[in-house]
Amino acid sequence: MELRHLRYFIAVAEELNFTRAAERLHMAQPPLSQQIQHLEAELGFQLFRRTKRTVVLTEAGQVFFEESQKIMQQVDRTIQLRRQTSRGELSQLTIGFVSFAADNNMVPAILQAFSTLAP
C-alpha cells in the first residue's frame, strides 16, 4: 500500500462520491475507482458499499477511514517538522556555564541576545 492509496481513499470517503473525489484529486474517475478496488483487494475487505446513486462506507471502511486520517496527519506533521529543521527553525541549544556567569546575570543577557538573532 502506498500513501497515494490512502489519499485516494480519504478523498472518496470524505466526498462519498467518486466523481467529486476524482475532481478534487485532479484525476479521472475510472482510474480512481480502479485504485480503490485494488486497495480493497490488497486489504481483503470492502471499504465502500456502492450503488448507482450512492456510496457509503462499510463499518470496516469507517474504521479504516479514521485510522487513515491519523496516518496522513502524522505524515503531514513529519514533513512539516522536516521542513522546519532544514530551515534551521528547529534545533537544540546546549549551554554550559560557571556559577560566576549566573551570579552576574550574564546567562539571561546572552540567551536574550541569542533569541533575538535566532528566534
The first five atom37 places (N, CA, C, CB, O) and aatype in JSON, in Angstrom:
{
  "aatype": [12, 6, 10, 1, 8, 10, 1, 18, 13, 9, 0, 19, 0, 6, 6, 10, 2, 13, 16, 1, 0, 0, 6, 1, 10, 8, 12, 0, 5, 14, 14, 10, 15, 5, 5, 9, 5, 8, 10, 6, 0, 6, 10, 7, 13, 5, 10, 13, 1, 1, 16, 11, 1, 16, 19, 19, 10, 16, 6, 0, 7, 5, 19, 13, 13, 6, 6, 15, 5, 11, 9, 12, 5, 5, 19, 3, 1, 16, 9, 5, 10, 1, 1, 5, 16, 15, 1, 7, 6, 10, 15, 5, 10, 16, 9, 7, 13, 19, 15, 13, 0, 0, 3, 2, 2, 12, 19, 14, 0, 9, 10, 5, 0, 13, 15, 16, 10, 0, 14],
  "atom_mask": [
    [1, 1, 1, 1, 1],
    [1, 1, 1, 1, 1],
    [1, 1, 1, 1, 1],
    [1, 1, 1, 1, 1],
    [1, 1, 1, 1, 1],
    [1, 1, 1, 1, 1],
    [1, 1, 1, 1, 1],
    [1, 1, 1, 1, 1],
    [1, 1, 1, 1, 1],
    [1, 1, 1, 1, 1],
    [1, 1, 1, 1, 1],
    [1, 1, 1, 1, 1],
    [1, 1, 1, 1, 1],
    [1, 1, 1, 1, 1],
    [1, 1, 1, 1, 1],
    [1, 1, 1, 1, 1],
    [1, 1, 1, 1, 1],
    [1, 1, 1, 1, 1],
    [1, 1, 1, 1, 1],
    [1, 1, 1, 1, 1],
    [1, 1, 1, 1, 1],
    [1, 1, 1, 1, 1],
    [1, 1, 1, 1, 1],
    [1, 1, 1, 1, 1],
    [1, 1, 1, 1, 1],
    [1, 1, 1, 1, 1],
    [1, 1, 1, 1, 1],
    [1, 1, 1, 1, 1],
    [1, 1, 1, 1, 1],
    [1, 1, 1, 1, 1],
    [1, 1, 1, 1, 1],
    [1, 1, 1, 1, 1],
    [1, 1, 1, 1, 1],
    [1, 1, 1, 1, 1],
    [1, 1, 1, 1, 1],
    [1, 1, 1, 1, 1],
    [1, 1, 1, 1, 1],
    [1, 1, 1, 1, 1],
    [1, 1, 1, 1, 1],
    [1, 1, 1, 1, 1],
    [1, 1, 1, 1, 1],
    [1, 1, 1, 1, 1],
    [1, 1, 1, 1, 1],
    [1, 1, 1, 0, 1],
    [1, 1, 1, 1, 1],
    [1, 1, 1, 1, 1],
    [1, 1, 1, 1, 1],
    [1, 1, 1, 1, 1],
    [1, 1, 1, 1, 1],
    [1, 1, 1, 1, 1],
    [1, 1, 1, 1, 1],
    [1, 1, 1, 1, 1],
    [1, 1, 1, 1, 1],
    [1, 1, 1, 1, 1],
    [1, 1, 1, 1, 1],
    [1, 1, 1, 1, 1],
    [1, 1, 1, 1, 1],
    [1, 1, 1, 1, 1],
    [1, 1, 1, 1, 1],
    [1, 1, 1, 1, 1],
    [1, 1, 1, 0, 1],
    [1, 1, 1, 1, 1],
    [1, 1, 1, 1, 1],
    [1, 1, 1, 1, 1],
    [1, 1, 1, 1, 1],
    [1, 1, 1, 1, 1],
    [1, 1, 1, 1, 1],
    [1, 1, 1, 1, 1],
    [1, 1, 1, 1, 1],
    [1, 1, 1, 1, 1],
    [1, 1, 1, 1, 1],
    [1, 1, 1, 1, 1],
    [1, 1, 1, 1, 1],
    [1, 1, 1, 1, 1],
    [1, 1, 1, 1, 1],
    [1, 1, 1, 1, 1],
    [1, 1, 1, 1, 1],
    [1, 1, 1, 1, 1],
    [1, 1, 1, 1, 1],
    [1, 1, 1, 1, 1],
    [1, 1, 1, 1, 1],
    [1, 1, 1, 1, 1],
    [1, 1, 1, 1, 1],
    [1, 1, 1, 1, 1],
    [1, 1, 1, 1, 1],
    [1, 1, 1, 1, 1],
    [1, 1, 1, 1, 1],
    [1, 1, 1, 0, 1],
    [1, 1, 1, 1, 1],
    [1, 1, 1, 1, 1],
    [1, 1, 1, 1, 1],
    [1, 1, 1, 1, 1],
    [1, 1, 1, 1, 1],
    [1, 1, 1, 1, 1],
    [1, 1, 1, 1, 1],
    [1, 1, 1, 0, 1],
    [1, 1, 1, 1, 1],
    [1, 1, 1, 1, 1],
    [1, 1, 1, 1, 1],
    [1, 1, 1, 1, 1],
    [1, 1, 1, 1, 1],
    [1, 1, 1, 1, 1],
    [1, 1, 1, 1, 1],
    [1, 1, 1, 1, 1],
    [1, 1, 1, 1, 1],
    [1, 1, 1, 1, 1],
    [1, 1, 1, 1, 1],
    [1, 1, 1, 1, 1],
    [1, 1, 1, 1, 1],
    [1, 1, 1, 1, 1],
    [1, 1, 1, 1, 1],
    [1, 1, 1, 1, 1],
    [1, 1, 1, 1, 1],
    [1, 1, 1, 1, 1],
    [1, 1, 1, 1, 1],
    [1, 1, 1, 1, 1],
    [1, 1, 1, 1, 1],
    [1, 1, 1, 1, 1],
    [1, 1, 1, 1, 1]
  ],
  "atom_positions": [
    [[0.84, -1.17, 0.0], [0.0, 0.0, 0.0], [0.89, 1.24, 0.0], [-0.96, 0.0, 1.22], [1.91, 1.29, 0.69]],
    [[0.5, 2.21, -0.77], [1.24, 3.46, -0.87], [0.41, 4.59, -0.27], [1.61, 3.77, -2.34], [-0.81, 4.49, -0.15]],
    [[1.1, 5.66, 0.09], [0.4, 6.81, 0.68], [-0.66, 7.38, -0.26], [1.39, 7.91, 1.04], [-1.7, 7.85, 0.18]],
    [[-0.39, 7.32, -1.56], [-1.38, 7.85, -2.51], [-2.69, 7.08, -2.41], [-0.83, 7.78, -3.94], [-3.76, 7.65, -2.61]],
    [[-2.61, 5.77, -2.11], [-3.84, 5.0, -1.95], [-4.65, 5.51, -0.77], [-3.51, 3.5, -1.77], [-5.88, 5.58, -0.83]],
    [[-3.96, 5.86, 0.29], [-4.68, 6.43, 1.45], [-5.29, 7.77, 1.1], [-3.73, 6.58, 2.66], [-6.42, 8.07, 1.5]],
    [[-4.56, 8.59, 0.34], [-5.11, 9.89, -0.08], [-6.35, 9.7, -0.95], [-4.05, 10.71, -0.85], [-7.35, 10.39, -0.78]],
    [[-6.28, 8.75, -1.87], [-7.43, 8.47, -2.72], [-8.61, 8.01, -1.87], [-7.07, 7.39, -3.78], [-9.73, 8.51, -2.02]],
    [[-8.35, 7.08, -0.98], [-9.42, 6.55, -0.14], [-10.04, 7.66, 0.7], [-8.88, 5.43, 0.77], [-11.27, 7.76, 0.78]],
    [[-9.22, 8.48, 1.32], [-9.73, 9.56, 2.17], [-10.61, 10.52, 1.37], [-8.57, 10.32, 2.82], [-11.66, 10.94, 1.84]],
    [[-10.18, 10.86, 0.16], [-10.97, 11.77, -0.68], [-12.35, 11.17, -0.98], [-10.23, 12.06, -1.99], [-13.36, 11.87, -0.89]],
    [[-12.38, 9.9, -1.34], [-13.66, 9.25, -1.64], [-14.51, 9.17, -0.37], [-13.45, 7.83, -2.24], [-15.72, 9.41, -0.41]],
    [[-13.89, 8.83, 0.75], [-14.62, 8.71, 2.0], [-15.2, 10.05, 2.44], [-13.71, 8.15, 3.09], [-16.31, 10.11, 2.98]],
    [[-14.47, 11.12, 2.21], [-14.97, 12.45, 2.59], [-16.06, 12.93, 1.65], [-13.83, 13.46, 2.62], [-17.03, 13.56, 2.09]],
    [[-15.91, 12.66, 0.37], [-16.89, 13.11, -0.62], [-18.1, 12.18, -0.72], [-16.22, 13.24, -1.98], [-19.21, 12.6, -1.05]],
    [[-17.85, 10.9, -0.44], [-18.85, 9.84, -0.68], [-19.4, 9.92, -2.1], [-20.01, 9.96, 0.35], [-20.58, 9.71, -2.36]],
    [[-18.47, 10.23, -3.01], [-18.81, 10.35, -4.42], [-17.5, 10.24, -5.2], [-19.56, 11.7, -4.73], [-16.58, 11.03, -5.0]],
    [[-17.43, 9.25, -6.08], [-16.19, 9.02, -6.83], [-15.89, 10.14, -7.81], [-16.27, 7.7, -7.57], [-14.72, 10.5, -7.99]],
    [[-16.9, 10.7, -8.44], [-16.69, 11.76, -9.42], [-16.12, 13.01, -8.75], [-18.0, 12.1, -10.14], [-15.14, 13.59, -9.22]],
    [[-16.74, 13.44, -7.64], [-16.24, 14.62, -6.92], [-14.84, 14.38, -6.34], [-17.21, 15.02, -5.8], [-13.99, 15.27, -6.36]],
    [[-14.62, 13.18, -5.83], [-13.29, 12.85, -5.29], [-12.25, 12.9, -6.4], [-13.3, 11.45, -4.62], [-11.15, 13.41, -6.18]],
    [[-12.57, 12.38, -7.57], [-11.63, 12.4, -8.7], [-11.33, 13.85, -9.1], [-12.21, 11.61, -9.9], [-10.17, 14.19, -9.38]],
    [[-12.35, 14.68, -9.14], [-12.12, 16.1, -9.47], [-11.22, 16.75, -8.43], [-13.47, 16.86, -9.55], [-10.29, 17.48, -8.78]],
    [[-11.47, 16.47, -7.19], [-10.66, 17.02, -6.09], [-9.2, 16.57, -6.2], [-11.24, 16.58, -4.73], [-8.29, 17.32, -5.88]],
    [[-9.0, 15.34, -6.65], [-7.66, 14.78, -6.79], [-7.03, 15.09, -8.14], [-7.71, 13.28, -6.59], [-5.89, 14.71, -8.4]],
    [[-7.77, 15.8, -9.01], [-7.29, 16.15, -10.34], [-6.93, 14.91, -11.15], [-6.08, 17.08, -10.24], [-5.86, 14.81, -11.75]],
    [[-7.87, 13.97, -11.15], [-7.68, 12.76, -11.94], [-9.03, 12.32, -12.49], [-7.03, 11.62, -11.08], [-10.07, 12.83, -12.07]],
    [[-9.01, 11.38, -13.41], [-10.25, 10.85, -13.97], [-10.88, 9.86, -12.99], [-9.98, 10.16, -15.35], [-10.19, 9.26, -12.17]],
    [[-12.18, 9.7, -13.09], [-12.91, 8.83, -12.17], [-12.61, 7.35, -12.36], [-14.39, 9.06, -12.32], [-12.44, 6.65, -11.36]],
    [[-12.51, 6.83, -13.59], [-12.25, 5.39, -13.72], [-10.94, 4.93, -13.06], [-12.21, 5.03, -15.18], [-10.95, 3.91, -12.38]],
    [[-9.81, 5.65, -13.25], [-8.6, 5.2, -12.55], [-8.73, 5.27, -11.03], [-7.42, 6.05, -12.99], [-8.16, 4.43, -10.33]],
    [[-9.47, 6.25, -10.53], [-9.69, 6.33, -9.08], [-10.46, 5.11, -8.6], [-10.45, 7.63, -8.71], [-10.1, 4.49, -7.59]],
    [[-11.51, 4.76, -9.3], [-12.29, 3.58, -8.93], [-11.41, 2.32, -8.95], [-13.49, 3.4, -9.89], [-11.52, 1.47, -8.06]],
    [[-10.56, 2.22, -9.95], [-9.66, 1.06, -10.04], [-8.68, 1.03, -8.87], [-8.89, 1.09, -11.38], [-8.42, -0.04, -8.31]],
    [[-8.16, 2.17, -8.5], [-7.22, 2.23, -7.38], [-7.9, 1.82, -6.08], [-6.64, 3.65, -7.25], [-7.3, 1.13, -5.25]],
    [[-9.14, 2.24, -5.88], [-9.88, 1.86, -4.67], [-10.16, 0.35, -4.7], [-11.22, 2.66, -4.56], [-10.06, -0.31, -3.66]],
    [[-10.49, -0.19, -5.85], [-10.72, -1.63, -5.96], [-9.44, -2.41, -5.66], [-11.23, -2.0, -7.35], [-9.48, -3.44, -5.0]],
    [[-8.31, -1.91, -6.14], [-7.01, -2.55, -5.85], [-6.71, -2.49, -4.35], [-5.87, -1.87, -6.66], [-6.21, -3.45, -3.77]],
    [[-7.0, -1.35, -3.74], [-6.78, -1.2, -2.3], [-7.65, -2.19, -1.53], [-7.09, 0.24, -1.85], [-7.17, -2.85, -0.61]],
    [[-8.92, -2.31, -1.91], [-9.81, -3.26, -1.25], [-9.3, -4.68, -1.41], [-11.24, -3.14, -1.81], [-9.35, -5.47, -0.47]],
    [[-8.82, -5.01, -2.6], [-8.29, -6.36, -2.84], [-7.05, -6.6, -1.97], [-7.94, -6.55, -4.34], [-6.89, -7.68, -1.4]],
    [[-6.2, -5.6, -1.87], [-4.99, -5.74, -1.06], [-5.34, -5.9, 0.42], [-4.07, -4.53, -1.27], [-4.71, -6.69, 1.13]],
    [[-6.33, -5.14, 0.88], [-6.73, -5.2, 2.29], [-7.52, -6.47, 2.61], [-7.55, -3.98, 2.65], [-7.45, -6.99, 3.72]],
    [[-8.26, -6.94, 1.64], [-9.07, -8.14, 1.86], [-10.44, -7.85, 2.42], [0.0, 0.0, 0.0], [-11.11, -8.76, 2.92]],
    [[-10.88, -6.6, 2.36], [-12.24, -6.26, 2.78], [-12.73, -5.06, 1.99], [-12.29, -5.97, 4.31], [-11.95, -4.28, 1.45]],
    [[-14.06, -4.93, 1.96], [-14.69, -3.86, 1.2], [-14.72, -2.59, 2.05], [-16.13, -4.26, 0.77], [-15.07, -2.62, 3.22]],
    [[-14.34, -1.48, 1.43], [-14.33, -0.19, 2.12], [-15.64, 0.57, 1.92], [-13.17, 0.66, 1.62], [-16.08, 1.31, 2.81]],
    [[-16.27, 0.37, 0.77], [-17.49, 1.11, 0.42], [-18.58, 0.15, -0.04], [-17.21, 2.16, -0.68], [-18.31, -0.91, -0.6]],
    [[-19.82, 0.55, 0.22], [-20.98, -0.09, -0.41], [-21.4, 0.88, -1.51], [-22.17, -0.38, 0.63], [-21.66, 2.06, -1.27]],
    [[-21.46, 0.35, -2.73], [-21.75, 1.2, -3.88], [-23.06, 0.78, -4.52], [-20.61, 1.14, -4.89], [-23.35, -0.41, -4.66]],
    [[-23.83, 1.77, -4.91], [-24.96, 1.57, -5.82], [-24.76, 2.57, -6.95], [-26.37, 1.76, -5.08], [-23.78, 3.32, -6.95]],
    [[-25.66, 2.58, -7.89], [-25.53, 3.54, -8.99], [-25.67, 4.97, -8.49], [-26.57, 3.26, -10.08], [-25.19, 5.9, -9.13]],
    [[-26.35, 5.16, -7.35], [-26.61, 6.51, -6.86], [-25.88, 6.87, -5.57], [-28.07, 6.67, -6.63], [-25.71, 8.05, -5.28]],
    [[-25.44, 5.89, -4.81], [-24.84, 6.21, -3.51], [-23.54, 5.46, -3.27], [-25.81, 5.91, -2.4], [-23.29, 4.39, -3.83]],
    [[-22.74, 6.06, -2.44], [-21.51, 5.44, -1.94], [-21.5, 5.68, -0.45], [-20.2, 6.04, -2.64], [-21.59, 6.82, 0.0]],
    [[-21.4, 4.6, 0.33], [-21.31, 4.73, 1.79], [-20.17, 3.84, 2.29], [-22.66, 4.34, 2.47], [-19.86, 2.8, 1.71]],
    [[-19.58, 4.28, 3.37], [-18.52, 3.49, 3.99], [-19.11, 2.26, 4.67], [-17.73, 4.33, 5.01], [-20.18, 2.33, 5.28]],
    [[-18.43, 1.15, 4.55], [-18.78, -0.02, 5.34], [-18.29, 0.24, 6.77], [-18.16, -1.35, 4.73], [-17.6, 1.23, 7.02]],
    [[-18.64, -0.63, 7.68], [-18.15, -0.48, 9.05], [-16.63, -0.56, 9.08], [-18.76, -1.57, 9.97], [-15.96, 0.24, 9.75]],
    [[-16.09, -1.51, 8.35], [-14.63, -1.64, 8.26], [-14.03, -0.41, 7.57], [-14.24, -2.93, 7.48], [-12.95, 0.05, 7.94]],
    [[-14.74, 0.11, 6.58], [-14.29, 1.31, 5.88], [-14.25, 2.52, 6.79], [0.0, 0.0, 0.0], [-13.36, 3.36, 6.68]],
    [[-15.22, 2.62, 7.7], [-15.25, 3.74, 8.65], [-14.04, 3.69, 9.59], [-16.56, 3.73, 9.46], [-13.41, 4.71, 9.84]],
    [[-13.74, 2.51, 10.09], [-12.57, 2.35, 10.97], [-11.29, 2.65, 10.19], [-12.51, 0.91, 11.56], [-10.4, 3.34, 10.69]],
    [[-11.2, 2.14, 8.96], [-10.02, 2.38, 8.13], [-9.89, 3.86, 7.81], [-10.1, 1.56, 6.82], [-8.77, 4.38, 7.76]],
    [[-11.01, 4.55, 7.61], [-11.01, 5.99, 7.33], [-10.44, 6.76, 8.52], [-12.44, 6.48, 7.02], [-9.58, 7.62, 8.35]],
    [[-10.9, 6.45, 9.71], [-10.42, 7.15, 10.91], [-8.92, 6.94, 11.11], [-11.19, 6.67, 12.15], [-8.19, 7.88, 11.41]],
    [[-8.47, 5.72, 10.93], [-7.05, 5.42, 11.1], [-6.21, 6.02, 9.97], [-6.83, 3.9, 11.17], [-5.09, 6.47, 10.2]],
    [[-6.75, 6.04, 8.76], [-6.04, 6.63, 7.63], [-5.84, 8.13, 7.82], [-6.8, 6.36, 6.32], [-4.79, 8.67, 7.47]],
    [[-6.85, 8.79, 8.38], [-6.72, 10.22, 8.67], [-5.59, 10.46, 9.67], [-8.05, 10.79, 9.21], [-4.81, 11.4, 9.52]],
    [[-5.5, 9.62, 10.68], [-4.43, 9.77, 11.68], [-3.06, 9.57, 11.02], [-4.62, 8.75, 12.83], [-2.12, 10.32, 11.3]],
    [[-2.96, 8.58, 10.16], [-1.7, 8.31, 9.47], [-1.3, 9.51, 8.63], [-1.82, 7.05, 8.59], [-0.15, 9.94, 8.68]],
    [[-2.23, 10.05, 7.85], [-1.91, 11.17, 6.98], [-1.58, 12.43, 7.78], [-3.06, 11.45, 6.02], [-0.74, 13.22, 7.37]],
    [[-2.24, 12.63, 8.92], [-1.9, 13.76, 9.78], [-0.47, 13.61, 10.29], [-2.89, 13.87, 10.96], [0.27, 14.6, 10.36]],
    [[-0.09, 12.41, 10.66], [1.27, 12.18, 11.15], [2.28, 12.38, 10.03], [1.4, 10.76, 11.73], [3.35, 12.94, 10.26]],
    [[1.97, 11.93, 8.84], [2.86, 12.13, 7.69], [3.03, 13.63, 7.43], [2.3, 11.42, 6.42], [4.15, 14.1, 7.24]],
    [[1.92, 14.36, 7.43], [1.99, 15.81, 7.21], [2.81, 16.5, 8.3], [0.58, 16.41, 7.15], [3.59, 17.41, 8.01]],
    [[2.63, 16.07, 9.54], [3.39, 16.65, 10.65], [4.88, 16.34, 10.5], [2.87, 16.11, 12.01], [5.72, 17.21, 10.75]],
    [[5.2, 15.14, 10.1], [6.6, 14.75, 9.89], [7.24, 15.6, 8.8], [6.7, 13.26, 9.54], [8.37, 16.06, 8.94]],
    [[6.52, 15.8, 7.71], [7.04, 16.63, 6.62], [7.25, 18.06, 7.1], [6.07, 16.61, 5.41], [8.28, 18.68, 6.79]],
    [[6.29, 18.6, 7.84], [6.41, 19.97, 8.36], [7.61, 20.1, 9.29], [5.12, 20.37, 9.11], [8.37, 21.07, 9.19]],
    [[7.8, 19.14, 10.18], [8.95, 19.18, 11.09], [10.25, 19.1, 10.31], [8.88, 18.03, 12.1], [11.22, 19.79, 10.65]],
    [[10.29, 18.29, 9.29], [11.49, 18.17, 8.45], [11.8, 19.49, 7.78], [11.3, 17.07, 7.39], [12.96, 19.9, 7.72]],
    [[10.79, 20.17, 7.27], [11.0, 21.47, 6.62], [11.5, 22.5, 7.62], [9.7, 21.96, 5.96], [12.42, 23.27, 7.32]],
    [[10.91, 22.52, 8.81], [11.35, 23.46, 9.83], [12.79, 23.19, 10.23], [10.43, 23.39, 11.06], [13.58, 24.11, 10.43]],
    [[13.14, 21.93, 10.35], [14.5, 21.56, 10.71], [15.48, 21.99, 9.62], [14.61, 20.05, 10.95], [16.54, 22.53, 9.92]],
    [[15.14, 21.76, 8.37], [16.04, 22.12, 7.28], [16.23, 23.63, 7.16], [15.52, 21.56, 5.96], [17.26, 24.09, 6.67]],
    [[15.23, 24.4, 7.61], [15.35, 25.86, 7.59], [16.03, 26.38, 8.85], [13.97, 26.5, 7.44], [16.22, 27.59, 9.01]],
    [[16.39, 25.47, 9.75], [17.05, 25.89, 10.98], [16.09, 26.41, 12.04], [0.0, 0.0, 0.0], [16.52, 27.04, 13.0]],
    [[14.8, 26.16, 11.86], [13.82, 26.64, 12.82], [13.7, 25.73, 14.03], [12.47, 26.79, 12.15], [13.21, 26.14, 15.08]],
    [[14.13, 24.5, 13.88], [14.11, 23.55, 14.98], [15.52, 23.06, 15.21], [13.15, 22.37, 14.69], [16.15, 22.49, 14.31]],
    [[16.01, 23.27, 16.38], [17.33, 22.78, 16.72], [17.46, 22.77, 18.23], [18.45, 23.67, 16.07], [16.53, 23.14, 18.96]],
    [[18.6, 22.33, 18.68], [18.82, 22.23, 20.11], [20.02, 23.08, 20.47], [19.03, 20.76, 20.55], [21.05, 23.05, 19.79]],
    [[19.89, 23.84, 21.53], [20.98, 24.66, 22.03], [21.38, 24.12, 23.39], [20.57, 26.16, 22.11], [20.55, 24.03, 24.3]],
    [[22.64, 23.76, 23.53], [23.16, 23.25, 24.8], [24.05, 24.33, 25.4], [23.94, 21.9, 24.62], [24.95, 24.85, 24.74]],
    [[23.8, 24.65, 26.66], [24.54, 25.72, 27.32], [25.23, 25.18, 28.56], [23.6, 26.9, 27.7], [24.63, 24.46, 29.36]],
    [[26.48, 25.53, 28.7], [27.23, 25.22, 29.91], [27.8, 26.53, 30.44], [0.0, 0.0, 0.0], [28.27, 27.36, 29.67]],
    [[27.77, 26.71, 31.73], [28.3, 27.95, 32.3], [28.78, 27.71, 33.72], [27.25, 29.07, 32.27], [28.42, 26.72, 34.37]],
    [[29.56, 28.61, 34.18], [30.06, 28.54, 35.56], [29.19, 29.44, 36.42], [31.57, 28.97, 35.64], [28.49, 30.3, 35.91]],
    [[29.24, 29.24, 37.72], [28.37, 29.98, 38.62], [28.6, 31.49, 38.53], [28.58, 29.51, 40.04], [27.66, 32.26, 38.76]],
    [[29.82, 31.94, 38.22], [30.1, 33.36, 38.09], [29.19, 34.01, 37.05], [31.56, 33.57, 37.71], [28.69, 35.11, 37.26]],
    [[28.96, 33.31, 35.92], [28.11, 33.84, 34.86], [26.67, 33.97, 35.33], [28.17, 32.96, 33.61], [25.98, 34.93, 34.98]],
    [[26.2, 33.01, 36.11], [24.84, 33.06, 36.62], [24.69, 34.15, 37.67], [24.44, 31.71, 37.21], [23.67, 34.84, 37.71]],
    [[25.71, 34.31, 38.5], [25.65, 35.32, 39.56], [25.64, 36.73, 38.99], [26.83, 35.16, 40.49], [25.07, 37.62, 39.62]],
    [[26.23, 36.96, 37.86], [26.32, 38.3, 37.28], [25.29, 38.54, 36.18], [27.72, 38.52, 36.73], [25.44, 39.47, 35.39]],
    [[24.25, 37.72, 36.12], [23.17, 37.86, 35.14], [23.67, 37.84, 33.69], [22.41, 39.15, 35.38], [23.04, 38.42, 32.81]],
    [[24.77, 37.18, 33.46], [25.29, 37.09, 32.1], [24.48, 36.11, 31.26], [26.77, 36.66, 32.13], [24.24, 36.35, 30.07]],
    [[24.05, 35.01, 31.86], [23.33, 33.98, 31.11], [22.02, 34.54, 30.54], [23.04, 32.76, 32.01], [21.77, 34.35, 29.35]],
    [[21.18, 35.2, 31.32], [19.95, 35.76, 30.73], [20.23, 36.73, 29.59], [19.14, 36.46, 31.81], [19.51, 36.74, 28.59]],
    [[21.26, 37.55, 29.73], [21.58, 38.51, 28.68], [22.04, 37.8, 27.41], [22.67, 39.49, 29.15], [21.66, 38.19, 26.31]],
    [[22.84, 36.77, 27.55], [23.31, 36.0, 26.4], [22.14, 35.28, 25.73], [24.4, 34.98, 26.82], [22.04, 35.27, 24.5]],
    [[21.25, 34.68, 26.52], [20.1, 33.99, 25.97], [19.18, 34.98, 25.24], [19.32, 33.26, 27.08], [18.65, 34.66, 24.18]],
    [[19.0, 36.16, 25.78], [18.16, 37.17, 25.13], [18.77, 37.58, 23.8], [17.99, 38.4, 26.04], [18.05, 37.71, 22.81]],
    [[20.09, 37.79, 23.76], [20.76, 38.15, 22.53], [20.64, 37.04, 21.49], [22.23, 38.46, 22.8], [20.38, 37.29, 20.32]],
    [[20.83, 35.8, 21.94], [20.7, 34.67, 21.03], [19.28, 34.56, 20.49], [21.09, 33.36, 21.73], [19.07, 34.32, 19.3]],
    [[18.31, 34.74, 21.37], [16.9, 34.66, 20.97], [16.56, 35.71, 19.92], [15.99, 34.82, 22.19], [15.77, 35.46, 19.02]],
    [[17.15, 36.89, 20.03], [16.92, 37.95, 19.07], [17.53, 37.58, 17.71], [17.51, 39.28, 19.58], [16.93, 37.83, 16.66]],
    [[18.73, 37.0, 17.74], [19.41, 36.63, 16.5], [18.83, 35.39, 15.83], [20.88, 36.4, 16.78], [18.81, 35.29, 14.6]],
    [[18.34, 34.45, 16.64], [17.83, 33.17, 16.1], [16.51, 32.82, 16.77], [18.87, 32.03, 16.31], [16.44, 31.95, 17.64]],
    [[15.46, 33.53, 16.35], [14.16, 33.29, 17.0], [13.66, 31.88, 16.78], [13.12, 34.28, 16.5], [12.58, 31.52, 17.26]]
  ]
}
